[in-house]
């Protein structure tokens, strides 16, 4: 498996229009996001990257929406996504629309997002599927330096593994847009062969408690408490006091 962290070699696109069939990708992603945006509430929505800033999120009830990137248009904050200038536990939702494919250190980016998100905060991630028609283009030598083939294409299972290490609960994941050159992505193929979709979407929430209980850990905690309980009982045992002569009553 190739390492996730790589030296910076390619610049991320500033607009969906710079990608071949990029407008189709954006429309397809907005259709997939629409049911989830209505479920998000809070005060601050963070869009990381220029592609995230172009996603229509008017259906979201979060009114304060901030676009963050190193350079580009329609930005409210100019900053490196690997060093987000926000306080811990201050963001209610974060959108990473194809931000990981052109990120030099995806692990660092996810840790930064985890830091700034509040408890039960929302995380939306989208990317390209390497096991797809689009992924086959990376095998062609003369196309590897062209967009979007110069991006990193991580498998869905690998991204889910990253989120599980950060204790995120995945609520939804899907693949869509099987035919990248088709506006609707090929409805028939998307219905029967969704695993070959060129686009991937993950919707998750940040959790602060373990998602699975560890009974062995609970048994260990009980075992560690037993000596303390025994010591407490010993301290409460009656102490042998010297006999005190009783006072005799008057005759």
C-alpha positions in Angstrom: 0.0 0.0 0.0 1.3 3.4 -1.0 1.8 5.9 1.9 -0.8 8.6 2.2 1.7 11.4 2.8 3.5 12.5 -0.3 5.5 15.6 -1.4 3.5 18.3 -3.1 3.6 17.5 -6.9 0.3 18.8 -8.3 -1.9 21.8 -7.6 -5.5 21.3 -6.8 -8.0 22.7 -9.2 -9.8 25.9 -8.2 -13.0 25.2 -10.1 -15.0 22.2 -11.0 -14.9 23.5 -14.6 -11.2 22.8 -14.8 -11.9 19.0 -14.6 -13.2 17.1 -17.6 -16.9 16.7 -17.0 -16.4 18.6 -13.8 -19.8 20.2 -13.9 -21.4 16.7 -14.0 -19.4 15.7 -11.0 -20.6 18.7 -9.0 -24.2 18.3 -9.9 -24.1 14.6 -9.0 -22.5 15.4 -5.7 -25.1 18.1 -4.9 -27.9 15.6 -5.6 -26.3 13.1 -3.2 -25.8 15.7 -0.5 -29.2 17.3 -0.6 -31.0 14.8 1.8 -28.2 15.1 4.4 -27.8 18.9 4.4 -31.3 19.2 5.8 -30.4 17.2 8.8 -27.5 19.4 9.9 -27.9 22.1 12.5 -25.6 24.4 14.3 -23.7 27.7 13.9 -20.7 27.1 11.7 -20.2 25.2 8.5 -16.6 24.9 7.2 -15.9 24.2 3.5 -12.3 23.2 3.1 -10.8 23.7 -0.4 -11.9 25.6 -3.5 -14.1 22.7 -4.8 -15.9 22.6 -1.5 -16.7 26.3 -1.8 -18.5 25.8 -5.1 -20.9 23.2 -3.7 -24.4 24.5 -3.2 -25.2 24.1 0.5 -28.2 26.5 0.7 -30.4 23.5 1.9 -28.4 23.4 5.1 -29.8 25.2 8.1 -26.4 26.4 9.2 -26.3 30.0 8.1 -22.7 30.9 8.8 -20.7 29.1 6.1 -16.9 29.7 5.7 -14.7 28.8 2.7 -11.1 28.0 3.6 -8.2 27.5 1.1 -4.7 28.7 0.5 -5.6 30.6 -2.6 -8.7 31.1 -4.8 -11.9 33.0 -5.1 -14.8 33.5 -2.8 -12.7 32.7 0.3 -13.6 34.0 3.7 -10.4 32.7 5.3 -7.0 32.2 3.5 -5.1 29.5 5.3 -3.5 26.1 4.9 -6.1 23.4 5.4 -3.4 21.4 7.3 -3.3 24.2 9.9 -6.8 25.3 10.3 -6.9 28.7 12.3 -9.9 27.7 14.4 -10.3 26.9 18.1 -10.9 23.3 19.1 -14.5 22.1 19.2 -15.8 25.2 17.4 -17.2 23.9 14.1 -20.5 22.1 13.7 -20.0 20.6 10.2 -17.2 20.3 7.7 -17.3 19.6 4.0 -14.3 18.0 2.2 -15.5 17.9 -1.4 -12.6 16.2 -3.2 -10.1 17.8 -0.9 -8.3 14.6 0.0 -7.3 13.6 -3.6 -5.0 16.6 -3.9 -3.9 16.8 -0.3 -0.2 16.1 0.5 -1.0 14.7 4.0 -4.6 13.3 4.2 -4.0 12.0 7.8 -3.0 15.5 9.0 -6.0 17.0 7.3 -8.5 14.6 9.0 -6.8 15.2 12.4 -7.3 18.9 12.0 -10.9 18.5 11.1 -11.4 16.2 14.1 -9.8 18.9 16.3 -12.0 21.7 15.2 -15.3 19.8 15.1 -17.6 19.8 18.1 -18.9 16.6 19.7 -21.3 14.9 17.3 -20.1 17.3 14.6 -20.8 16.3 10.9 -18.1 15.4 8.4 -18.8 15.0 4.7 -16.1 13.7 2.4 -16.1 13.0 -1.4 -13.5 11.6 -3.6 -12.8 9.6 -6.8 -13.1 5.8 -6.9 -10.0 4.0 -8.2 -12.1 1.0 -9.1 -14.0 2.7 -11.9 -13.8 3.9 -15.4 -12.2 7.0 -14.2 -9.6 5.0 -12.2 -8.6 3.1 -15.4 -7.3 6.4 -16.8 -4.5 6.4 -14.3 -3.1 3.3 -16.0 -2.5 5.3 -19.2 1.0 7.0 -19.1 0.1 10.1 -21.1 -2.9 10.9 -18.9 -1.4 10.6 -15.4 -0.4 14.3 -15.3 -3.8 15.5 -16.4 -6.7 16.3 -14.2 -8.3 14.4 -12.6 -6.0 11.5 -13.2 -3.1 13.3 -11.3 -5.1 13.1 -8.1 -4.9 10.5 -5.3 -7.7 8.0 -5.6 -8.2 6.2 -2.2 -10.5 3.2 -1.9 -13.6 3.6 0.2 -12.5 1.0 2.7 -9.2 2.8 3.3 -11.0 6.1 4.0 -13.5 4.3 6.3 -10.5 2.8 8.2 -9.0 6.3 8.7 -12.3 7.5 10.2 -12.7 4.6 12.5 -9.2 5.4 14.0 -10.5 8.9 14.7 -13.6 7.4 16.3 -16.1 8.7 13.7 -19.4 7.0 13.2 -20.1 6.5 9.5 -23.8 7.1 8.8 -23.7 6.8 5.0 -21.3 5.8 2.2 -22.0 5.4 -1.4 -20.6 5.3 -5.0 -22.3 7.0 -7.9 -21.8 8.5 -11.4 -20.6 5.3 -13.2 -20.3 7.1 -16.5 -18.3 10.3 -16.0 -19.1 11.7 -19.4 -22.8 11.3 -18.9 -24.8 14.1 -17.2 -26.9 11.6 -15.2 -24.0 9.2 -14.7 -25.8 6.3 -16.4 -28.9 5.7 -14.3 -29.2 2.0 -15.3 -25.6 1.2 -14.5 -25.7 3.3 -11.3 -28.7 1.3 -10.1 -27.3 -2.1 -10.8 -23.5 -1.5 -10.5 -23.1 1.2 -7.9 -19.7 -0.2 -6.9 -18.2 1.0 -10.2 -19.3 4.6 -9.6 -16.5 7.2 -10.2 -17.6 9.3 -7.2 -17.5 8.3 -3.5 -19.4 9.9 -0.7 -19.0 9.5 3.1 -21.2 11.1 5.8 -19.9 10.7 9.3 -20.2 12.2 12.8 -17.6 12.7 15.4 -18.1 10.7 18.6 -16.3 11.2 21.9 -17.2 7.9 23.5 -16.1 4.4 22.2 -18.6 3.0 19.8 -18.1 -0.5 21.1 -17.9 -1.5 24.8 -14.9 -3.5 26.0 -16.0 -5.9 28.7 -12.5 -6.9 29.5 -11.7 -3.3 30.4 -14.7 -3.2 32.7 -13.5 -6.3 34.5 -10.1 -4.9 34.9 -11.5 -1.7 36.4 -13.5 -3.8 38.9 -10.4 -5.8 39.8 -8.5 -2.6 40.5 -11.2 -1.3 42.8 -11.4 -4.4 45.1 -8.2 -3.6 47.1 -9.4 -0.1 47.7 -12.7 -1.4 49.0 -10.9 -3.8 51.2 -8.7 -1.1 52.6 -11.7 1.0 53.4 -13.3 -1.8 55.3 -10.2 -2.3 57.3 -10.1 1.4 58.3 -13.7 1.1 59.5 -13.0 -1.9 61.9 -13.5 -1.0 65.6 -10.3 -0.2 67.5 -9.7 -2.0 70.8 -9.9 0.7 73.5 -8.7 0.3 77.1 -11.3 -0.6 79.6 -12.7 2.4 81.4 -14.0 1.8 85.0 -17.6 2.4 85.4 -18.8 5.2 87.7 -20.5 3.7 90.7 -23.8 5.2 91.6 -24.5 6.8 95.0 -26.0 4.6 97.7 
